[in-house]
């Protein structure tokens, strides 16, 4: 499965949505709502996918095999990290956004920066996922070549 790779693509899409929201979100109330929903969709999607995929991946790891307590601890740490981000984000927003309108630009830059940092943390896993996917494709091609030779 290419869960992390898909999440990286969606984060890239959301990065552009954050900048669109910054520039066009104040044009009207309806545009603000639509862009907020789209941005929220593209932020929460990768988060939910990553927490699920990482938990499932760790659940099949041989070091945690049969140890439900260790698996639940790892899952709680992953979910707790997202919760910390949800708590710190509004705090930073309050500190960054002064009362003038230029302050919101800095808030959107903070959001974009957080997405870039998240993408950087996923790069290694994306390469691992793509390498695994490529090896599976090669093995399927070899099997098909052997079957066609018979």
N, C-alpha and C positions, 0 to 999 in steps of 0.2 A: 504494500500500500504506500502511496505517496502523500501521506497526510501532511507532513511537515513542508514538503515542497509546495503543495497546494496552499498551505497557510502562508508561506512566504510570498506567493503570487498575490494572494488576497491582501496581505499587508501592503504590498506595493501599490495595489489599486486604492487602498484606503489612504495611503500617503497623498495620492493625487486628490482624493475626496476631501481631505483635511484642508488642502490649499484652496480647492474650489469653495469649500464652506467659508473659509476666511474671506475670500473676495466677494462671494455672491450671497452669503447668508444674511446679510443685513439689507438686501434689496427689498424683500417683502416677507411677511409673516409666513406665507405658504412655502416660499422657497426655503426659508429657514427650517421649517418643519421637515420638508422633503429631504434636504441635505443632512439634517440631524439623524433622520431615520436611516438613510443610506450609510452614513458614517458609522453609526452605532452597529448596523448589521455587519459591516466589514471589520469592525473592531472585535465584536463578540464572537463572530464565527471562528476566526483562527484561535482565539483563546479557548473556546469550548473544544475545538478539534485537538488542539495541542494537549490540553489536560487529559482528554480521553485517550488520545494516542499514546502519550507518555505513560499513563497508568496501565494501559493494555500492554505496552511494550515491556515495562518493568514487571508486569505480572507474569510474563513468559520467560523472564530472565532466570537462569539456573541458580543464581545466588539467592533468589527469593522464593524458589520453588517450595511450595507447601507451607510457607510462613506468612499466614494471613495478617499477622500483626505488623510485620515489616512492610508489607504491601500497603496496608492502610496508613501507616506512618508516612510513607513516601507520597501517597496520594494526598494526604493532608498537607504536607509541606508544599506540594505543587499548587493546591488550591489556596493555601494560605499566602503564598507569594502573590497570587492574583488579587487577593483581598487586601494585602498591604498596598499594592498599586492603586486599588480603588480608593483606599483611605488617603494616601499621600497625594494623589492627583488633584482633588479639590483643594487641599491645603496649598499646594504649589500654585494652583490657579488663583487663589485669593492673594497670595504674595506677589505674583507676577503681574496680575491685571490691575493697574491703577485705574482711577476714575476716568482718565481720558481714553479716547477710542484707539489710540495706538497700542495700548496695553493688550488688547485682544490679539493683535498680531503676534505678540510675544507668547501668548497662551497657545496659539496654533503652532508656533514654532516649537514650543515645548512638546506638544502632542506629536508633531512630526519627528522630533528628536527621539522621543520614547519609542516610536515605531521603528526608527532606524536602528536603535540599540537592540530592540527585540529581534529585528531581522538579522543583525550581526550575530546574536546568540544562536540563531537557527541555522546559520550557514554550514557549520560542520555536519549537523545532522542531515541537511539537504544533500550534501555530497555523499554521505554514507547511504542515504536512501536511493539516490540516483545510481550509485555504483551497484547496489544490491539489485535494483530493477534491471540494469543493463546485464548483469550476470545471469539473471533469470531468463531474460530474452535470449541470450546466447545459448543457454542450455535448452530452451524450447526449440530454437532453430536447429541445434544439433540433433535433438530427438526427431524432429520432423525430417531432417536429411537422412537419418538412419532408416526411418520408416519408409521413406520414398524409394530408397535403394533396394528394398526387399521386394 
